[in-house]
Amino acid sequence: MVFEMAARKIIHVDMDAFYASVEQRDDPHLRGKPVVVAWRGNRSVVCAASYEARKFGVRSAMPAVRAERLCPNATFLPPDFPRYRAVSHQVREIFKRHTDLIEPLSLDEAYLDVSENKTGLPTATQVARTIREQIRSELSLTASTGVAPNKFLAKIASDWKKPDGLFVIQPEDVDSFLLPLEVGRIPGVGKVTEEKLKQLQVQTIADLRRMDLSALEARFGRYGVRLYELARGIDNSEVIPDRPTQSISTEDTFGQDVLLTEMETMIRKLAEHTWAASRKESRIARTVVLKLKTREFKILTRSHTPSSPPASCEELTNIALLLVERVGLSPHQRFRLVGVGLSNFFDPEDVSAQSVLFA
């Protein structure tokens, strides 16, 4: 196989159980014990769980009440995002010693292009190993890293030996590594897409590679082209420094078309998932967006920008529910899809944001 852009050297760095690890680092009494970062309450979701808590099945974005049932002896702590952002900034400073090509994905995750590094280390593997050692010695935290010829493969690799692991995919090893994997390992392939692929008798990436481009495009549109390329280990997307988040959203399609008055439960669920996703983002959103698709496939949105950014999942949920009242269609109109999103992000370092964060 001829691998495109083979000269590139990409590292994906993923901090291990970041928020929970910061809490354990800063409080010795929590070390080695299950820790769950979440507000308590019926509507709260888990922001992070230590590996001790994960052994009981606790996961990020899980309802906090379920996490408490799974691991009643866990220590539950409210998130301290200003502190997590400060530690994330320290991690970023370590990255900058090695390259200026850094693309943050969240507070605890980033891509680095080290095709040429600033420290003169001869291989990307040595750069990744040095970064992990510096994070451990200077910040008393651990990170898992993946090294590969592109972003897609590097992200898969970083998850391969978590926690506190390093995994390298050399260009000549792409096929032997990639083909046996289940399609669910592809970033962006969620349960719905995975189920659709299984209906096409596609369970592994090797199965996916056997699919014609035209068939994938007909079934999945533009994303079918992306699947066709990823099945071949092709990802030419560049590491883009400081790419700002434009929006975060979660949506779902109903099994049967529903009325607006029947959506509250789903809106609450989607708001929880959107809020949990936004907590990994270093920037803060001002605007809440409600998205709807009618049974006739017409898409409409309603949005609201409060005087201060939503400060809790409950506040986000309440705004999303209020936006339902602004839809303005017939009470008999039915809908096939609903989504809840956050947009209009700003940097917390902005002077205007300081009062919002630290009041």
ABEGO torsion letter per residue (X at the ends): XBBBGAABBBBBBBBBGAAAAAAAAABAAABGBBBBBBBBEAABBBABBBAAAAAAGBBBGBBAAAAAAABAABBBBBBBAAAAAAAAAAAAAAAAAABABBBBABAABBBBBAABBAAGBABAAAAAAAAAAAAAAAAGBBBBBBBBABAAAAAAAAAAAOBGBBBBBBAAAAAAAAAABBAAABBGBBAAAAAAAAAAGBABAAAAAABBAAAAAAAAEAAAAAAAAAAAGBBABBBBBGBBBABBBBBBBBABBBBAAAAAAAAAAAAAAAAAAAAABABBBABBBBBBBBAAGBBBBBBBBBABBBABAAAAAAAAAAAAAAAGBBAABBBABBBBBBBGBBBAABAAAAAAAAX
